[in-house]
Amino acid sequence: MINREGYGNYDLHPYKEIKGYEGHALEGGCAVLAQLKAEEKAGKRVIVCDFYPGVDREEAAGLLKQLEPALLIDADACAVPEEELTAQWKDYLTDDRVFGVMCHK
């Protein structure tokens, strides 16, 4: 029997207050950009951004370009196309995307 007690209590807007770090979280690309500029130090630095699906990547790239980076790399542009990966792995892929091939030939 499946226990469904508590089902449906998913919080779409979770919130967790962390004491001692008030003012450390930023909201919005402009706020992040302003903070990065304020903390800019002489010398080299590396900034890595990882985005959730649905983030406007062009807007983010526009904001990042304002930092005048020596190099800006979009990892998605470096990815192997899905069709090519599927062709390379065809012997290992099955209709069962969870388990695939349990034991190769």
Steps between C-alpha positions, in 0.01 A plus 500: 500500500625847413515753782370827361497686831643848454473476121442838339701701750763605248609860558524682167678795663728360770677743730781433746639776718867456583608708798825692477494544122247779463569700184720232342240370254435703188196509277523581132783521253563871550548452875744214441690705241525799737633276778761344271615844386518624860720206600721519193866465590813542293613183330331205342174340606272228375123526527287195428123526452268201493142572398173324564285414197294802404767759580539759225855406400534791256411748774750334737772512232425869446545570870820295517644686201475820704778356719720513188621140524806388309305188407135399528420135428151358453531133596187416298681615185775247577265207553485212256159502323249251644464321164875436486510368857205272431679359194820442699319326786241310295630160620443603861166680474169322526138605539562480876684829565543417870683169472616497138717194437549311827767269357683564176544220244 
